[in-house]
Amino acid sequence: MPRPSLREKLASSAVDTLHAFGFRGCSIQDITEAAGVPKGSFFNHFDNKEDLAIDALRRYLEGTRVDLLFETGVPPLQRLRNHFDFLAGRLESCGFERGCMLGLFATEMAQEYPKMREELRLVFEAWCGAVESVLRDAQAAAELDPRHDPSLLARYVVNAWEGATVRLKITQDRGPIDDFFHVCFKVLLK
């Protein structure tokens, strides 16, 4: 099996390092040390730290199991629940010390880094669109009140999730996530 390239080592290490410490909480040197590569090699593979953060965000998103939203044979609201259950499990596996990388980068980078702001805008737009699609399926299956606006509801659900992931970094327990599941699936989407 071929050895991973220096770029691959940097990029994969950046996902964990940036997620654990944030964009401002770690330096390029921290990332290169975590990857076990010389600091000078960084600029051979990335123009700047923002470009590395965008790459790390894309890699992080590959593991969010958006595919669960489109799983055939599963009722729409159960697909939505399965997706958020998976995300909750990821947060729990980190001891609730890390929130969602989307929210982390949005709070740290959106003002000063226009490329990241645009990347985040596109990611949130796509995620809300996927949730909206599931909610439309739920309406078609008579699982959800047809009077609800699926687009507005999708944005609300995603925003509520992101708020819960920020709050759990403070509580470091399941409380905010449990609140999200209760309100979304037992009150709002029933």
Steps between C-alpha positions, in 0.01 A plus 500: 500500500646840406597738776272800539630814336606799708192684376278215615671490839453875544138494385391206713683631805340841451150356538568385856726787598269774371192328640659462842659843533325718242649712225636760737598249765768328297783609277638360180782361712248320726345340192834399345621356832178299537551372145865420565619703203746790478340843536662616177306239304168668581532767232591241238145366532277786620510871424393594851330377815154596369541268201601219734196573721269480196656166406458380860136608500431305182663191650301543821178520299578173323442328834165660583291226336274726296420181309277398792259773394439321170496138615235312304242297685522711816216740587602865450492618861691189608766582238528848647522358851764247391714778352490707818548189717819430307621858550417481871705181528801676349470779756464250783809311384699822559364535852291799387817711499476575129198645332428494130788621284251705295398703802856525623626643172194723460567668834876524452547570132189636326583866555866505394522216248273549197591169332403311816183707540396405146590134561288498816211672322501230232526218755212632711293560186557141383429354845180702538399392149551134589296536821230688305482211253446255787230723648323519162513119489353496852215722387436276198492198734258680735761494780514880521233769495473626140446857624864522613748669267767230453768752400450712812471193719822352356694818571358506852599137568856553374532825696365333814752218459788743464384689809483176697854406394631833619323467833623145565857630497401689814295229670721213374206265519208382286256757640491739202486209254218335694312832499548520123363149447205556733389830346566399139362150498238502776365853465584661166511208255222280631 
